[in-house]
């Protein structure tokens, strides 16, 4: 069989109670919906049994596996339930684990019996949030060092470390150089890929607000320096400039203070699609963050041709490209830009090239990376040395047009092959060698 479907287990990083509005879930959903169209993948997505989730436009061919997760992100990143993962990987043979909790990559790689590169699951680390010294003052960097150590261990073990931006990669490498040996740092570098890529394509705008409107779609966290941003809005308002700020994200502890400001309108959305509708009514986006790994909310504004007023640091220069005129180095520069935009009523910006941050570009990159990780070989069955066992396997499969994976694996193990010599991925490849491919809808391997 040429190019059987790749079975991919997705391990997400969930941050909020409502899974449908979780940024990592939205990323996963948009990518899966597009990659499934290639007819090259079967996706199994683990979701937290204890969080709220309702069916949305996630493709029905994505199989959801519900298991309990810790609520706290700090707890989730150090939590690895071997029993649950072992049960899942025995039920299904996965070619790749698309791992969004990079701290767990070494556990995923090494908890199986077989470590042969050709016959184990490959680990694709999807980096979101390097723990970095830029968080030291605002987000408890020192109390997260155990997470940093796990990030580095996971990055060393992964087959591919994918970074959304050069800045995100640089942050991890900077920390790695202080902790790891030169050889270990080079291992991470060797296995790392840096590619920009977004999660939506062009967002055609609906009718905009009449009043000049900023969208503030960022959390009210310390490292976002949200107080600096709203101090500037206060200053502009006190100068009698007319504008409003739509606040779509935030921490409950800080909402009351922001809500008292006369120019602020707070809106909450359960579905991401409803949030996008609101986004498209706005004109500009600004923030003062000191720590960003990519910033999805800014890319969404860019794809709507909104004006983005950004610090000349972190990932922002990568997102807007060279010679962008609304990057600032000081708060006074930011203030002058904001004031000028409102007075001159500049409501859109024509970005010269945004293809690097579109979903289409990201899908192309993801497809290429997953395909390159595939290690399909058509000779696994031929390499079995015991002629009698080969004949039994051949006879078993020749009489069938569909096979239940767990039953076939039990049959293989009854021939005195253990989990180390015949791990799940090797059993899958034998089925592939006989032209059986996994059908995710009925959970069977079907003969082509």
N, C-alpha and C positions, 0 to 999 in steps of 0.2 A: 504494500500500500504506500502510495506517495502522499506525504504530508498529512497524516492524521490530525484531527483536532487536538489542540493543546488544552489540557485540563488545568485551570488556574484557580487556586484558592486565594481569596482576598481577605486579608486580616486588616481591619480598619482601625483608625484612631478616632474614637468618638469623644466629643467634648461637651455636648449638650443633651438634655433629656429628650428633646424632640429630634429624632434621628433624621427626619425629612429635611430639617433646616440645618443640619450639621454640614459644615463646609467640606469635610472629608468625604462624607456620603455623597454630596452633590458632585464632587470631583469624580468619584468612582462611578456613579450612575451615568454621567455624561460620557465618560470614556467607554464604559461597557456597552452602552446603547449604540455607539458608533462601531466599535470593534466587532460586535456580534454580526454586523452587516457583512463582514469579510468572510463569514462562514469558516473561520479558522480556530475559534475558541469556544470552550465551555467554561463559564464562570460560576464558582460557588462563593457566595458572600456571607461571611459570619457577621451577624448582628446581635446586639445586646438584648437579651430576653427581658431585661428590667427597664428598658427605655421605651418611650412611645414611638410607634412606627405604624404608618398606614400606607397601603399600596398606592403608588403614584405611577409615573410614566417610566419607571425602571422596566427594562425589557423583561417579559415574563419568562424568558429562557434563562435568566440569571437565577440560579437556585439559592434560596436563602436558608442559612443554617442558624438557628437561634440558640445562643448559649449565654449564660450570665457573665457580665463583665463587672469589674469594680467601677463605681461611679466617678471617683476622682481620677483625673488624668495622671497625677503623680503615682497613684496606686496602679493604674492600668499599665503604665510603662514598665513596671517591675513585676507585673503579674504574668505568669506563664503556666497555664494549667496543662500539664503533660498528659493527664488522663483524657481530657477532652480532645486535645489535638491528636493524640494517638488513636482515639476512637474514630475521629473524622478521617484521618489518613489511611485507616484500615478499610473504611467503607468505600473510599474513592481513591483512585490513583492520580496524584497531582504531578504534573510536569514542573510547574512553577508555583511558588508562593509569592504573591504580590503583597509585600509586607509594608504596611504603613506605620507600624510601631517598630522603628529601626532598632530599638533596644533589645528586641527579641530575635534578631536574625540568627545569632549564633546558636540559640536554643532550637530554632526550627531546623537548622542545618545538621546539628549533631545529635538530636534525640532519636533519630532512626538508626537501625543497626548497620546499614550499608553506607559507607562514605565514599564509595567509588563515584567519581564525577559523572560517569556515564549512566549510573543507575541510582541516582538519588534526586530528590526534588531540588530544583535550582531556586535560589533566593534572590528576589528582586526587591531591593530596599528603596522605598519611595520616600525620600527625605523631605520633611516639612519644617522642622523647627530645631535646628542645632542649638543646644545649650551653649551659651557664649558669654564671655565676660562683659559684653555690652549690657547684659541683664543685671549686672551686679548690684546696682543701686536701686533698681526699680522692681525687680521680680525675684529676689531671693536666689541669686546665682549660686552662692556658697552652699545653700541647702539643697541644691540640685546636682551636686557633683557626682553623686551615685548614679544619677541618670546619665550624665555626661560619660562616665566610665562605661556604662552599658551601650551608649550610642557608639562609642569607639570600638568596643568589642564586636557589636553587631556589624559595624562597617567593615571591620577586618574580615569577618566571616562571609559576608554577602558575595554573591557572584557578580552582581551589578549594584552599585550605588548610584541612583539617579537623583540629580539635583536640578531644581527648577531654575537656578540662577548661579552665576559665578560667585556672587557675594555669599550665598548660602554655603557653597562649597568651601570658600575661603575661610569662613567662620569655623567650620569643623576642622579643617587642616590646621588652623592657628592653634586650636586647643590640642589637637593631636600631637603637635610638635613639642608641647610642654610636658606631655605625659608618656608618649609611646617612644619606642626605639625608632631610629631612622628607617630600619627595615620594615617595621610595621606601618609607618607613615607612607612609605612607598607602596606598600600593598594596597592601602586604601586608594591612593592616587591611581594606581594601575587599574583598579576595578570601578573607577568612577566615570560617569558620563554627565555632562552638563548641557542641557538643552532647554531653552525657553519654550513655553507652551501654555496656552490658556485653556479655558473650560467652556467657553462659548465662542461663537463666531460673531460677525457683525450684528450689533443690536440696533435695528432700525427704530428710530425714535417715534414715540407717540406725541400727542400735543403736549408742549412744554408748559410749565407754569408761566403765568404772565409776570409775576414778580421774580427778580433774580434769585435763583435757588441753588444753594449748596446741598449736596447730600453728604451726611456724615455716617458712612456705613462701616465704621471701625469700632472695636471694643473700647470701653472707657477704662483701659488698663494703664498702669503707671508707665510702662515703656512706650506706650503710644503718645505720651506727653499731651494727652487730650486737654489738660488745663491750659497749656500754652495756646492751643488752637482756639479754645473758646474765649481766652483772654483777648485774642486778636478780634474775634467776632464782637465781643463786648465793646472794644475800642471803636470798631467801625459803626456799631449801632449808636454809640454815644455821639458820634459825629453826624448823626441823622441820615446815614445812608440806608436805603431801603433794600432789604433782602430777607430771606428766611433760610433756616437750616432744617432739613428733614433728617431726623436721627432715626436710623433703622436698626442699629445695633448698640448694645451697651450692657453694662453690669448693673443689676438692680440696685446695688448699694450706692451708685453714683447718679442714678437717673433723677432722683428728686431735686438735686442741686441744679442739674442741667435743665430740667423741666420748667424751672422758675424763670428762665431767661425768655424775654418777650418775643424773640425771633425764632425760637425753637418749636418744632412740631415733632412729637414722638409718634412713630408708627411701628407696629409689630406685625410680622407676617409669619404664618405657619408654613406656607409653601414658598419655595424659592422663586417660582414663576410669578407670584404676586409681588414679591420684592423687586424683581426685574421690571415689572410694569411701573413701579414707583420710581425706580432708578432712572428710567427713560424720560421722566417728566422734568428731570433736574438739569442744571447747566454746568456745575463745577464741583470739584472734589478736592479737599485739602486735608493734610494731617501733618504731624510733627514727630513721627515715630523715630526711635533710635535703634530699633531692632526689627528687621523684616527679612523673611526668607524668600518671599515672592510678592505677596499682596494681591490676592485675587480681586478684591473690591476695586482697586485702582485699575486693573486690566479691564474690568467690566465697564468702568467709566470711559476708558480710552476707546473701547470698542463701540461706545455710543457717541464718540466724537465730543465728549465733554472736556472742558478745560480741567487739567489736573495741576495743582500747585503743590510741589513736592520738595522735600529736603534733597540736597545734592549729595546723597549718601545712600547706604544700604543697596537695595535692588533697583531703586527708582531710575537712576541713569540708564540701566540696562533696559527697562521697560519702555521708556520714552525715546531712546535713541540719542544720537549725538546732536548737539546744538539746540536742544529743546530750550525754549525761552522762559519757561516758568519754573525752573529749578531755583531754589534759594539756599544760601549759606547761613543767613542770619534771620532772626524773627522780624527785624525791621525790613529786610528785603521782602519777606513774605507779606508783611502788612502792606507795603507799597504795591505789590502785585495784586493783592486782593482788592485794594481800593481802586486801582486802575481798571480792573475788570468790571467792577460794579459801575463805576462812573461812565466808562466807555461802552457799557452794555455788551461786552464780548461773551457770547453765549455758546459758541462752538469752537472746535479746533480741528483743522484738517491735518491729521497725522500722515506723514509721508509714507511710512511703511509699518503696518501693524501685523503683517502675516506671521511673524515669529511668535506672537502671543495669542493666536487663534486656536480654537479647539481642533480645527482641521490639521494644523501643523503639529499639534501635540499627538493626535491620533497617528499620524504618519510616523512620528518618532517612536511612539509606544509599540506600534506594530512591528517596526524594524527591530527594536530591542528584544521583544518577546520572541520573534522569529529567530533571531541570532542565538538566543538562549536555548532553543530547542536542540535536543541531542538525539533525534530520532535515528535509529539504525534498523536496517532491515535484516539483520543477521543474528538477532538474539536467539531465536529458535535454533538456527543452524549451529550455534556455538555450544549447544548442550551436548555434553560428551557421552552421556549414557544413552546408547542406541535404543534400549528397551523403553526408557522413559520418553524418548522422543516419539516413538511409535504410539505410545499411549496418549500423549498430548495431541498428536496429529489426529488420531482416531476420535478423540473427544470432540475436537473442534470441527472435524469434517462432517459430523452428524448434526451440526447445529447451524441455525441461521441467526440466533440471538443467544447471548450469554450474560448471566448475572455475574458480576465481577467477584463478589465475595465467595460464591460457590466455586468459581473456576480457581480462585486463589487457594481455597481449601483443597481442591483436587491436586493442585500443584504441590502443596505442602504434604499431601498424603503420599507423594512419591519421594519422601524423605529430603525435600528441600526446605530449609528453614528460612526465616525472615531475612537473614543476612545474605544468603546466597540467592534468594528469590524475593527481593523487596517488591512492594506494590508497583513501582514504576516499571520494573523489569517484567512483571506479569502483564502489565498493560502493553508493553512492547511486543510480547509474544502474541497477544490478541491482534495488535496492529499488523504483525507479520503475516497473519492469516486473514487479513482484510476485514477485521472487525474494528469498528469505530464507535466511540461512546456517544449515545444519544441521551442528552440530559433530560429530555421530556419524560422518558419512561425508565430512566436509570438502568439501561441495558446497553451492552455492546452489540451492535447490529452488523451483520455481514453485508458488505457493499456489493 
